[in-house]
């Protein structure tokens, strides 16, 4: 009989990213301004904005980058967004496994991975939160019944 960790591992190894039902990416063009990027982040509330060049991922800006690179430096909102974005850590297709995406997130130390089609055009962005929601929906009993771990130490100060 398979144990719960084996079931979770098996699900991640076999289920494609497409099983997550990700929405279209929150995106703007590479000639957009910081102000336009901030509006996109606020309006869509996904925690990121993907910067596109002819439909292909050229960079990404997360809420963390907004705080660290823009707010902390008092940047003018009419500045070009391309000056403040992070490079795309890599892309995946929707047919690749969730395990591959999680491994890439860990390897690159990122929370967002652009998902592209065969032509390299962005179709979605996989967020860490999407993986967590997938786990919670796939294994609600196991997730909701976990005991607290008060002595757990988090690697990032914000817990993300």
N, C-alpha and C positions, 0 to 999 in steps of 0.2 A: 504494500500500500504506500502511495506517495505521501510524503510529509508536506505540510503547508509551505515551507520554504522551497521545496521542489516544485510545487504547483506554481508559485509566483515566478520562480526562475524559468520554468517551462513556458509560462504565458509570455513573459518578456522576450524569450528567445524565439518564439514562433509567431506572435501577433505583429502584424505590420503597423507602421505608423498610421496608415489610413484608418485603422480600427478606432483611432482616437476621435475621428470626426472633427478635425481642426478647422476653424473658420479661415477665411481669406486673411492674409496678413494686413496689419495696420502698416501702411506704407506711404512714402512720399518720394519725390524725385531728388536726385543728388544736387540739384540747383535750388532746392527749397531753403527757406530761412529757419533759423532757430525758433522763431515765433511760430511758424507753421508746424514744426516738429512738436513743439509743446502743445499746441492745439490738438494735434492728432493723438498724442499720448493721453491728454485729458479727456477728449471726447470718447475714445474707444475703451479706455480703462483696461488695457491689456498689459501695461507695464513696459512697453517697448514701442519703438517705431522702426521699421525696416526701411533703409535708404536704398532706392533702386536706381540702376542705370540701365535704361532700355528693358525694364522688367526683371533684370537680374540683380541679385543682392550685391550691393556695393559696400554696405556697412550697416551697423545697427546702433541704436541709442536706447538704453534702458533707463528706467527711472533713476537708478543709481548714478548713471552718467549725467543725467540732468542735474542732480544735486552736486556731484563732485566737479564736473567740468563747466557747468553753466552758472548755476546759482551761486556757488562758492566764489566764482571769479567775476561776477557782475557783468556777464557778457551781454552785448547789445542784441536785441531780438531780431534785428535785420541782418545779422551775420550769417554767412553761409553755413548750413548744417554740416557740410562735408568736413569742416575744420575740427569738429568735435565728436565725430562718431568713432566707434570702435570697429576694427576690421571684422569681417565675417570669419568666424572660427572654422568654418567648413559648412558644407551643405549635405543634405540627405534627400532621398526621394521617398515618397509615401509608401513604396513597396518594401523599403528596408525595415528591419525589426526595431521594436521599441528598445530592446537591449542594446542595439548598435547606437541608438540615439543617446541612451543613458551613458554608455561608455564614452562617447564623444564629449558629452557634457562634463564628465569627470576628468577626462584626459585634458581638455582645453580649459577647464575651470570656468565654464560659462553656464548661464541659466536659460539661454535662448539659442535655438538652432534653426536656421531657415530651411524650409522644405521646398524643393524645386521639382519641376517636371523634367522630361527628357531633354528639353531644349535649354534647361538651366534657368527658366523663368520661375520666380517665386510664386508658390501656391499657398503657403502657410508658414507659420513659425511655431515650432514646438517649444513650449516653456516647461520649466521644472514643475510648475503648478499643474500643467496638463497631465504629467506623469503621476503626480500625487492624486489628482482627481480620478484618473484611470484606476489606480490601486484601490482607492476608497470605494469606487463603484464595483470593481471586480471582486473585492474581498471585504465587504462591509463588516461582516461579523468579526473578522480577524483585526481589522483596523480599529473599529470602534471599541473593542474590548481590550486594547492594549493597556497594561498598567503604566502609570506615570514613572518616569525615570528622573527623579529630582537631582541626581548627581551627574547627569549627562553634561558633557562639555561640548560646545558648539565651536566649529572651526572659524566661522565668520561672526563678527560681533552682532550683526543684525539677525542672526539665526537662519538666514536664507542660504 
